[in-house]
Amino acid sequence: MGYVPEHRDVFPTLSVHENLQLGVAPHPRGRTPRFTLDEAYALFPVLRERRRTRAGALSGGEQQMLTLARALLGDPDLLVIDEPSEGLANLVMTQVAQALRTLRDRGVAMLLIEQRLVMARDVANRVAVMGHGEVVFGGELAAFEARTDVMREWLGVG
């Protein structure tokens, strides 16, 4: 399992490349990793450009990309992503959402915890809405979008 925390948790004194190397998991002999450093850099080209930069000097969006890429290099079966859009400008949020769509299309299982409905809709196949510690809706995205009552009551939209 890979975890992308809300507060990013990069190693600020290490370079981008060093942070990514920390995420690389050892693989059993003969098994090819699903994600390589080159693929991480392809997914987030800004990280390649800034590979020698200390992670603490990156913008919040770049740190989010770094944390996501580092988690992928651990070759997880499930990626838990907590509030990836938190504190990000709309342009950077769009870049992160594009990367998440790419991962989804590659078959990466993700549990996305997100309050911004626009990002969740953009990425999710299934939706669960929680209220007061309970699941108040669970199902396919299309079924969720038809439930304006749930959207209005629990998300303040609709």
ABEGO torsion letter per residue (X at the ends): XBBBBAAGGBBAABBAAAAAAAABBBBBBGBBBABBAAAAAAABAAAAAAAABBAAABBAAAAAAAAAAAAAAAGBABBBBBGAABGBBAAAAAAAAAAAAAAAAAGBBBBBBBABAAAAAAABABBBBBBGGBBABBEBAAAAAABAAAAAAAAGBX
